C-alpha cells in the first residue's frame, strides 16, 4: 500500500496544531483588569465570600484588590483582599480581616470556588495533606504563588 506524502504532511500539521492548542489551553496567564474572564472569576469569588464569610449585609458591594491571579485551562487561583466599592477596607463587623485565596474551576461560561485556602496562618502538615486531597488531580501547581507551590509540592498528592 502506497502512502501519499501530502497526506502524511497534512496529518502531521493537524497533529501539531492540536498539540499546540492543547498546550496553549494549559498556559498560565493573568486575565487583564476589566476582561470578561477576570470579571467572571471575581464574580464567583464575590458570591462565595458573601455566602460563606459575610456576617451581615454589607453597606456597599465589594470589589477585590487582587494580589495574585493565575489561570490555566479550566482552573484558576486567586489571592485577593476585599474592599468596599469606594476603595475602603471592609469593616470586620461584616467580613473577617483576611486575604482570600481560592482555587476555582470553570464550568461552561462561569467559574466556581472548588477549594478555599483562605486563612490567617500557614497551614500545618496535616492540613496541607487535606488540601492536596481536595484539589483535583490535574490542578496545576504552577497556578499557585511560590509559597503555596512549596507547601503543596513538598509531598506527592
C-alpha positions, 0 to 999 in steps of 0.5 A: 500500500502506497502512502501519499506524502501530502497526506502524511504532511497534512496529518502531521500539521493537524497533529501539531496544531492540536498539540499546540492548542492543547498546550496553549489551553494549559498556559498560565496567564493573568486575565487583564483588569476589566476582561470578561474572564477576570470579571467572571472569576471575581464574580464567583469569588464575590458570591462565595465570600458573601455566602460563606464569610459575610456576617451581615449585609454589607453597606456597599458591594465589594470589589477585590484588590487582587494580589495574585491571579493565575489561570490555566485551562479550566482552573484558576487561583486567586489571592485577593483582599476585599474592599468596599466599592469606594476603595475602603477596607471592609469593616470586620463587623461584616467580613473577617480581616483576611486575604482570600485565596481560592482555587476555582474551576470553570464550568461552561461560561462561569467559574466556581470556588472548588477549594478555599485556602483562605486563612490567617496562618500557614497551614500545618502538615496535616492540613496541607495533606487535606488540601492536596486531597481536595484539589483535583488531580490535574490542578496545576501547581504552577497556578499557585504563588511560590509559597503555596507551590512549596507547601503543596509540592513538598509531598506527592498528592 
